[in-house]
Structures are given as structure tokens and as C-alpha cells.
């Protein structure tokens, strides 16, 4: 018999500082992410049929008043910069990067090329200088992935020289000529390839072959620019590939990249229970991947006597059903309320793993399996936008602290199925907490709780171990995401079907978490 539900929060038991980079984004030349998302677009940019296309003006021109001077969409830029405050964005891929020649996307004459990863043609209208200009406008740190498929070490060094060079050298001067500015792009974060382990990748390699090549690249890059943060290409964090790569590169890298998506499976209303469980418990697999990857990192550090920390860059993650968001529709997935709960659990994982996860890039930032969907003249925020917004606003600054949960468990099918096999039946309640302390010493505790039961609300004692504070009767700010229908979606014409409800309440030491809900409590000590 399971014990009654309870949530204990320990503000003095620190896990680690919450990195703002866990709220980062990702842009790839895929579907309507760049052309139609960051830039306006026309029909020639789309080698596919968008899913559930917005009204007839889908391919009409975006009016100039909706664009910045540089030609970027104002609405997308403002949401990412001002609402979500995205701190870092990964570009240009993704699978796309493995056949990308960066020189095709600079200067006045751009080379139109076949696009091998997703099909169609690439105009190269959006290249390195446009990406940096957009990052500056959006107040975003750039993170560039190097082509380790068709690219060479010389290509990589030239790209870095073009971006960061300050001397009187060819590619640094070429940048000055193209941008009209002496100031370098100052790109600090560089990734050594994308998913090089995958059979779908242009230039797939074995782990040992990649590790040997990546070590050579990392050495040369560090000679060119010692200030760069180098991130190796991992798999899911718990694979043979990750161990081999980390064992070889631990003394040459600053971070290790891993990828995982959850939410796969048929979306069939006749299998609601099965679908719901597969969706909301999937993020438990990500936490296990992080835990295993952390062990592999530490094992490699010990073997190579590496004193400096190596962090994880979970630089592709998200809720993605490959049967819904497909290459044929530009990976446009319209998300349900159940997907929003999965998103909240994903973010709980990153907060709980704050001691090792420095970067997390949701894939992707606009239109492509994204929280934002655009038309030529507007956008709407999908259900999954709201957990990301709440976490970014309230859980960004501060220290992740430990929580202890007593919770009923889920006995149904998870996806991946090994979650139950390896970790046991997952908890229905899922939580994380962040402590913020003001300069005056006032403490604000933010507690994020997902009730992953489809049908049962839970009355839960929430015990906070502030040793010198009486919280009884204190005011608590409540942000709740709930909808009676787990299939509810936001879409054109009903953009706010799912949104956050905010209220104030008096703290009584317990809380009722509605069935299938996400609740963020902001509790400030007296």
C-alpha cells in the first residue's frame, strides 16, 4: 500500500545554481523555422505542405511594418527576447549542418544549393552574419555547430577566424568587409558536429573514428581561440557512443551534447489512457540519461585527471510525435494540453539536474515542433509555450534545492518502455524547487508541481524546511495551467484556449493539485 502524498522542500539543501542557458533555443534550416519564422517567407521556400495551414494568406507577403530594419520578424523576435528571454540559440543545425558550407551564406552573392538533410533547396539568404545580427537584436548568445560531415578542419578554423578573428588576417578582414564593422562576432560556444552517430547523418562515423577526429579539431580550435567553449557530440547520454567519446575527449572539451525527444506514438482518442501515459512520463527517461551521462563524465575526468568541470548541453530536446510532425509537413505539430504537462516535467528535470546541465535548447524556437506558430501577419502560442514561459520567468534566477516526494505511482505503459523496467513505476507527482534570495535577505521559494494523474486531484501537504520562518498565513502567488480536456489545443481562432491562470492565496501548508495540471507556487518568507 502506497503512503499518502506529501512534498518536502529543503531550501538549505542546494543542488546547484540554475543556469539561465537551460531556457535556450534552436534554429535549423528546416520547414518554416528560418524562412517564415525568423524571416518572412514565400511559397518557394517550402518544399512541403504545412500541417493545418493558417488561413489563405499562408504564403502572402509580411508587411514591412511587421519587420525590423534588418528584415527580421518583429513578433517572433519580441516573444523570444522579451517574454521567454531566450539566452542562447543553437544554429545552423541539426541534421542540416552536416552538409552545410558556411561560405555559401556570406557576402553579397549567395549560392543556392540542394539541401540534403530535409530535401528541397537552400537559398542561403540567412547565413552567419544574419544569424549574429538576429542574436544581437534578440539579446541572445550565439552557439554554432561545426560541420563534421562534409566539412574539413580547415573549414572549421576559417569559420571561427571569420567570427572571432581580431587580427589582420584574411577571414577576419572578410568579415569586416561584409559587415562594415571592426567588432568580431565573439561566438563563444562551438559544437563538434551534430548526431554524427546517426545513420541518417551525412558523414556518419563510428564513435572511435569521431573521437579521434574531434580530438584533433578541439586541439586546433583551442590554439586558434583559447576562449572558446568546445562541446562534443554525444548521443542520448547513456549509450556506448557517449562513453567512448568522453573517455577520449574529456581533457579537450568544456561540455558534452546529448539529445532526446519524448511523446512518440499514435494519437488515437480510442487509446486515451495509453497515449496520455506515454506523453507525460516520457521526460523521466531524460533524467536517467542525464544521471548516466554525469557518471560517464566523472569516470572520464578521473581517468584523465581533469580538474575543470565538464557540463551537459541537452541541446536538442522536446515533445515530438514523429507521426504528427513529419518532414512532409515541415515538422509542424499542433500540441495538446497533455504535451504541455510533458513540457513542464521536462523543465523540472533540468532544474533538478542543475549541477550538471548548463545548456538546454528546445527544438525548435519557431514553427518546427515549436511553442510558436506563425502566419505571415501574426503568431500564436501553443500549449507547450506556457510551462516554458513560467519556468523562464520564475525559475531562472536562483538555486535549485532538493525536494522529496511521496506519491502514488503510475502502472500504465510508458514510452520509452524501459522507464518502468529500469527505474520502477514513475511517480504521478513531479516537482522541482528554486530558492531566490534578495539583497535584503528576503527568501522566495518557487515550487513547480505537475500532477500527472489523468483523473485524480491530490491534496498534498507541502512542508518547507525554513528553520527560522513562520510561513503559516503567508501570501502565495499561484500560477496554474489546467484544462478539463487533455486533448485541448491552441490554434488559429482559439489562440487562448489553454493559458495560465494567476491568483493569490493564503498559505496553509498544503495544496490541492488538480488532475492533469501544472502548478507553480511562489512563496515568500515573512
Secondary structure as GFF3:
##gff-version 3
##sequence-region A 1 526
A	DSSP	beta_strand	6	17	.	.	.	ID=ss1
A	DSSP	three_ten_helix	20	23	.	.	.	ID=ss2
A	DSSP	beta_strand	25	26	.	.	.	ID=ss3
A	DSSP	three_ten_helix	43	45	.	.	.	ID=ss4
A	DSSP	three_ten_helix	56	59	.	.	.	ID=ss5
A	DSSP	three_ten_helix	64	66	.	.	.	ID=ss6
A	DSSP	alpha_helix	74	78	.	.	.	ID=ss7
A	DSSP	pi_helix	79	83	.	.	.	ID=ss8
A	DSSP	beta_strand	88	91	.	.	.	ID=ss9
A	DSSP	three_ten_helix	95	99	.	.	.	ID=ss10
A	DSSP	three_ten_helix	102	105	.	.	.	ID=ss11
A	DSSP	beta_strand	113	114	.	.	.	ID=ss12
A	DSSP	beta_strand	121	122	.	.	.	ID=ss13
A	DSSP	alpha_helix	128	138	.	.	.	ID=ss14
A	DSSP	beta_strand	141	145	.	.	.	ID=ss15
A	DSSP	alpha_helix	153	164	.	.	.	ID=ss16
A	DSSP	alpha_helix	170	179	.	.	.	ID=ss17
A	DSSP	beta_strand	189	191	.	.	.	ID=ss18
A	DSSP	alpha_helix	207	224	.	.	.	ID=ss19
A	DSSP	beta_strand	229	233	.	.	.	ID=ss20
A	DSSP	alpha_helix	240	249	.	.	.	ID=ss21
A	DSSP	beta_strand	255	262	.	.	.	ID=ss22
A	DSSP	three_ten_helix	269	271	.	.	.	ID=ss23
A	DSSP	alpha_helix	272	280	.	.	.	ID=ss24
A	DSSP	alpha_helix	283	304	.	.	.	ID=ss25
A	DSSP	beta_strand	311	319	.	.	.	ID=ss26
A	DSSP	three_ten_helix	327	329	.	.	.	ID=ss27
A	DSSP	alpha_helix	337	352	.	.	.	ID=ss28
A	DSSP	beta_strand	357	362	.	.	.	ID=ss29
A	DSSP	beta_strand	372	375	.	.	.	ID=ss30
A	DSSP	beta_strand	378	381	.	.	.	ID=ss31
A	DSSP	alpha_helix	383	394	.	.	.	ID=ss32
A	DSSP	beta_strand	399	406	.	.	.	ID=ss33
A	DSSP	alpha_helix	418	423	.	.	.	ID=ss34
A	DSSP	beta_strand	429	437	.	.	.	ID=ss35
A	DSSP	beta_strand	443	451	.	.	.	ID=ss36
A	DSSP	beta_strand	458	464	.	.	.	ID=ss37
A	DSSP	beta_strand	475	482	.	.	.	ID=ss38
A	DSSP	beta_strand	500	506	.	.	.	ID=ss39
A	DSSP	beta_strand	510	513	.	.	.	ID=ss40
A	DSSP	beta_strand	517	524	.	.	.	ID=ss41
###
